Amino acid sequence: MISCSFYGKISLSITKNVRCAQNGEKMRTYLVTGGAGFIGSNYIHYMFKKYDNEIRIINVDALTYAGNLENLKDVEKRENYTFVKANICDKDAISKIFAENDIDRVVHFAAESHVDRSIRNPEIFVQTNVLGTAVMLNCAKAAWELPDGSFKEGKKFLHVSTDEVYGSLPDDDNAFFYETTPYDPHSPYSASKASSDMLVKAYMDTYHFPANITNCSNNYGPFQFPEKLIPLIINNALHGKKLPVYGDGKNVRDWLYVEDHAKAIDMVQEQGRLFETYNVGGHNEKQNIEIIHIIIETLQEMLPDSEPPARRILTTT
């Protein structure tokens, strides 16, 4: 028997770890996977900034190369925040979290997401992105399903995915990805994310499992892993290193500020219709080579007139 605490006072005895919000009602509990990563940590910051003590967040992260608890230093002491180090492929660990907590919402960020790494080691992408998503779906289903096959009121699973499942945009100002765009993945990473999307769709269709899928464009912003394009180009330029360009650099991607993505996820959680897929973009379509030139021009404006290695490489690239 675990008690529900309300500002340090015992207010209610229940069988699961549940807390009360300021209005005395049950505090909504979010299970966020991959919350120590780039987008996940920004989402947690956004949610606490918006809802403060009205929600509780349990952050599950395996702390692989892309997970960094320093991203969450300023929230780690909150009473309504809990970190659990666990791998989403660990069914026992995930089941334990559901058993001990009345989870209302799952926001599933956890994924291997670097294209180059997927080319070198595709198996780990299948394991984490596909099998890990299956574990999360099964554990949530087991916790939320009622004897008649329906699901408890107010529960929702949001699967965060990528627009890379659609392939690449043509070089056309009027070209956009739509929720009806056929999947056309071209890397082990995007293929693994497409597979996880299909799993979620199958659970929605087969079990009427309460879920949504979001497919976002390229994110940028605070806490981004340095292997990603924008921080990589900035860091290499500042240190006088070569600026890598994939192919001819003409792949077109849409770019989205990470906090705008967090806002969109919250909007889908609150207002999205169950079983729907929502694309999340910034209407900021640019070729990779354009992004590189924008970074170079911006750094040229910001750097002093002296001749450090960064300025020399910028003026000769």
N, C-alpha and C positions, 0 to 999 in steps of 0.2 A: 504494500500500500504506500503510495507516494503522495505527498501533499502539494496542493497548488498554492504558491506563495504570492501574496499581493503586497508589494513594498515591504517585504520582510516579515509580514504577519501571516499566520496560517488562516486561510479563509475557506478552504474546501479540501476534502479528502477524496481522492480518486485513485484509479488503478494505474494511470499512466502519468508521465511527467508533463503536466500541463500548467501553464501560468496564466495569470489574469492581466488584462490590459487596464489602463487607467479608468475606463468606464465600468470596470468590474466584470466585463464579459470575458469569455475565454480568449486568450491571446492566440492569434493565428500563427501557426508554426510552419516555417518554410524549411525544407531540406534542400540545400544548394550543393550540388556536386561540382567539384573543380573550382571551389570558391576562392582558392589561393592563387588562381591563375589570373591572367590579364583581364578578361571580360568578367569572370566571376567575381573578382575582388571589387571591380568598379560597380558591378550590380549590387553587391552587399553595401558598399558605401552609399550608393544612391538610395537604397531601400531604408537604411537607417536615417538618412538625411530627410527622407519624406515622411516616414512613419514613426521614427524615434522609438518610443517604448510601447507602441501599439502592436508590435509584431515580435516574434522570436525567430532567430535564424540558427540552424544547425548547418555548419559548413563541413562537408566531407571531402577530403583531398588526400591523395596518395603522396603528395609532395615530390613528384618526379622533377625533371629538369625545369619545367615551366612553372611549377608551383612555388610560391615564395610568401611565407607568413609575414615578412616585412611589409607586404602590401596592405596588411590589415592591422598594423601595430596600434592604430588609434581606436580600434573597436574591440580589441581582444579582451579588455577588462569589463566590457558591458555585461550586465547580468542576463540580458536577453540574447546573448551570443555564445555559441558553443562550437569549438572546433573538435573534429574527430578525424584522426589520421587513419584512413582506410582506403583500400582499393575497391572500386566499384565492381570488380570481378569477384570479390570475396562475398559470396552469398550469405554466409553466416554473419559477417560483420554488418552488412546492410540490413538483414532481417532483424538483427538485434536493435538497431536504431529504430526501426518501425515498431518493434515490440515494446520498446521503452518510452516511446514518444508518440503522441497523437498528431501525426504529420498531416497537415492540410494541403500543402502545395509542395510539389517537387519541381525544382528548376534545374534541369540536367545539362550543365555545361561540360562536365568532365569528358575530355577527348584528347587523343593525340591529334595534333593539328598542323604539323609542319610538313610541307610537301616534300622537301628534300629528304627528310628523315623517313618518310613513307616509302620513298624509292629505295633507300638503303636497307630498310627493315620493315617490309610491309606486314609481317606477321603480327607485330605488336599493335599495329593499327586495327587489324581485324579483331584481335583479342579485346582491346580496350573499347573501341568504338562500336563494335557489333555485339560481342558477347557481354561486355559491360553494360550496354544498354538493355540487353535481354534480362540481365540480373536485376537492374533497376525496375524494369517493367513488371517482372514477376513478383518482386518483393512488394511493390506498391499495390499490385492487384490483390495479393494475398491479404494485405492489411486493410484494404478498402472494400473488398467485395462482400456483399451480403448473401445470405443463404439462397435467395431467389435469383441470384445472378446479377442483380443491379448493384449500384455502388453508393456508398455513403454520400450524403448531401454535402456539397461544398468542397469536395476533393478535386484536385486537378494536377495533371502531370504535364509540364511544358518541356518539350524536347528542343534544345537550341541547336540549330544546324547552320549550314552555310549555303550560299548561292553557288559555290563551286560544284555542287551536284548538277547544275544546269550546263556546265561547260564554260565557254568563253563568249562574251558578247561580241558581235561583229562590230567593225569600225563604222558605226552609223549613229548619228546623234539621236535618232528616233528609236534606237533599239533598247529594249528593256527586258528583264526577266519578269515573268508573271508566274503566279501560283500554278498555272496550267502548262507552263513550259516543260517539255519532255526532259527527263533526266538524261544527261550526257557526260558522265564523269570521265576524266582523263588521267587521273593519278590514283595510286593506291589510297591516298588520303581521301580524295573526293568519292572514290568508290566505296570506301568504308562508311563514310557519312551517308551516302545514298542508301546503303544497306541498312543502317540504323534508322533512317527515315522510314524505310519500307516496313521495318519491324513495328514501329510505332503506328503506322497506318494500319497494319494488319491487326494490332490489338484494338484499335478504335473500331475497325469494321467487324472483327470476329466477336469481341466481348463487349462492344460499346464502352470501352475503357475511356474514362474522362481525360482527354488529352488534347493538346494543341502542338503544332510544329511551327517553329519560326526558322526561316532561312535568311540569314543576314549577309550583307556584303562585307568587304574588307573593313575591319575596324582599325582605328588608330587612337592613341591617347596615352594617359598615364599608366605606368606599370607594364607596358608592352614588352614582351620577351625580345631581347636584342637581336635575335636571328630574323625577325620579321622585317619586311622591306624598308619601311620608313625609319625605324630606329637604327637598322643596319647601315643604311646609306648615310644618315647623320653621323653615326659613330665613326664609320670608316673615313668619311670626309674630314672630320675634325682631327683624326689621327694620321692623316696622310696615306691611307691605305687605298687599294683599288676598290672601285665601285662596281659590284657585280650586277650584270644585266642578264636576265634569262632570255635566251634566243635573241630576237631582234627588239625585244622590249615593247612590242606593239600589242601585247595582250591587254584587252580593255577590262577594267574592273571598276566597280562603283565603290566609293570610299565613304565610310560612316564613322562619325565621332562616337567613341565608346559610351559616353553618358547618354547620348541619344538612343543608342541600342538598349541600354538599361531601361530608359523610359518606355520604349516600345514593348519590352518584355513585360513590364508591370502593366501596361495598357492591355496587352493580350490576356494576362492573368485576370484582370478585373473586368474587361469588357468583351473579350473574344468569345466567339461562339464555339462550343465544344466541337471537336472533330475537324476543325478547320486548320488549314495551313496559311500562315501569313508571311509574306516576304517583307523584310525590313531593310530599307536602303536609304542612301543619302541624296539620290539624284545628283551624284557627283562623279560621273563616269569619266575616267581618264586612262590613257595608256600608261603602263609602268614607266616607260621612258619619260613621259611627261611629268610624272611624280618626281622622278630623279632630278629633272631639270629644275622643277619648282624648288626642290630642297637646295640644290646648288645655288640658284639665284638668291634664295632667302639667306643662306649662310654667307654669301658674298656681301650682302647688305649689312649683315650683323657683325662680321669679322672686322677687326681694325685693319688699317692700311699696311701693317707690317707684313712680312713674308714668311709666316709659319708654314709647315708642311701642308696644313689643311688648305690654306689659300692657294698654294702652288698647284695642288691637285685639282682644286676647283676651277682654276683658270685654264688648265690644260685638258680637262675632260671633254 
